[in-house]
Amino acid sequence: MAPTKDDMDAAPTDDPNRPAPDGAALELTVDGRPLRVPDDGSTLLEVLRTYAGVRAAKDGCAPQGQCGCCTVLVDGQARVSCVTPVRRVAGRTVTTLDGLDPEVRHRWAAAVTACGGSQCGVCTPGIVTRLVALDDKKPQATTADVDRALAAHLCRCTGWQTVVEAWELQRDGDPLVALAGRDLAAATARATLECGVPQDVGPEVSLGRAGFAADTAPADALVAVPDGQGGWAVAGTVHAARQAAGKVQGRRTTEPASPPLQVPDGDWVATLATCWVEAAYVETDASWCEPGGQPASPAANGGAFGAKRGSVLPAAARALADEHGRPVLALWSREDVARQGFKRPPVAGGIGADGTGVLRLVAVEGVEAAVAAVAPGLQLEMVEVPGPPVSSAVRAAGWAEAAALVAAVGAPSDCVSVDDGAVTVVDPVHGGRATVRVAAGTVQVEVDAGEVLDAVVVRSYCIGAVHMALGWVTSESLTVTADGEVADLTVRSFGVLRAADMPHVEVHVVGDGAPPARRVSDAVFAATAAAVWRAQGCPPVWPTGTLLPASPVDAG
């Protein structure tokens, strides 16, 4: 039976199900308790998760050392544990989020929850740990200092702004008072609606205790990782499995990304061609299963923006558990996600002044009705090209691009309109409405989400959607070779915007708030993409390579 959140909170530092190491060993102190581990070349992260039972330190990109999810303190200094050989910290003191002073930890958890600074909760423990170290080192730290500290981290959900606001609240305010009175059940309902899978909202999520599959697998579970030959390397620990598979760190190519589709010929007013992009969700796919049991969901507390829908990991975990006659945890690394995870289908299209045109997509099923609702004048063409798998479940796939083309020319549409530079989009699938205006250094968002349920969660998801859309248009791409192989395998090669690159986002909720509640973040995503593109003058290829202009430009 998988441990519960309470079990994780009370778990002893030494995992009693792990045998004491034989032969050469190393000793260190973890969260105030002595720990003896084998000297087998493991990283500090592997040791913490395997032998110390630590679940606050997450594996988001190991061994790349680029997402910050595994950040811990070594003798009080923030350290990325997935690239730290445990030999380097022998005899030293390691403090994880779980080992921080309880008052500090719970104050931070309340602040993050009160501000909407955590959604899935995978990145938050590492971020909090680093910002605690920043506060200890520099009590008079500024928001610029926080932005610099956050440069070591990747958060895909929140858009950074709410994380900085949480830091300000724990520094200057009373997080417990700010959190008091929130209906967290209503917040959870809104988060579940926006996420598309069951999701939890509360301080425990901010502490990394949201029940992720990699965290809840039984202690005696075998670990399976792809062996690079289409099968699985299975061993007793993550370290041993990756050694058996011969895993090496993924690389970033020097080759530029380019759109895989050509814009069709035509007398177009505006054209658009997009590159491959990576959803860049931080929690890599994982699932565990007991023999004959029901596999754990890879989505857990985050839907990966639709990219985990249809993940192969549950079936693999079930088959391997049946084969080995004991629980098996199947894991993808960051490189596996980049190579095999579902991607947004790239497009290439052109549109005339009257709204007629052609939109080509890398072949995918399930987008036709939404595209037709947004852009009735666009003819849809599906094209087979070599590349990673694509999915229509990825956030606003196909119809967000169609909305951008319609907004570029101001063509008639029941779902898209432009008024004085502001772009309004109605989600053709979920019904939410968003209006986005790009001003100098600011993105102004107005939404009608129906029954609000929880304004903090609505705001958090809106800011996160702005962050994703802004990166999609301006900076994000994935290089894929002519034969379809993904060449960009590191987190930093995806082009996700840093905290320092984000403009300020203002969110206003309008309407009477009457039921039913409607998902609004996809509409914000599409409206932001269209508004940013118009503000830049509608350059024909995404990413455009430039952030927001100093002042808005009407491409009208």
Secondary structure, DSSP 8 states (H G I E B T S, - for coil): ----HHHHHH--SS-TTS----SSEEEEEETTEEEEEE-SS-BHHHHHHHHS---SS--SSTTS--S-TTEEEETTEEEEGGGSBGGGGTTSEEE-GGGS-HHHHHHHHHHHHHHT--SS-SSHHHHHHHHHHHHHH-TT--HHHHHHHHTT---SSSTTHHHHHHHHHHHHS-HHHHHTT--HHHHHHHHHHHHSS----SHHHHTT-S--HHHHS-TT-EEEEE-SSSSEEEESSHHHHHHHHT-------SS----SS----S--SEEEEE-------SS--EEEE-TTS----S-TT--GGGTTTT-SHHHHHHHHHHHHTS-EEEE--HHHHHHHS-B---EEEEE-TTS-EEEEEES-SS-HHHHHHH-TTEEEEEE--SSS-B-TTSTTTTHHHHHHHHHHHT---SSEEEETTEEEEE-TTT--EEEEEEETTEEEEEEE-BS-S-HHHHHHHHHHHHHHHHHHHHT----B-TTS-B---SGGGG----GGG--EEEEEE-S---SSB---HHHHHHHHHHHHHHHTT--SEES-S----SS-----
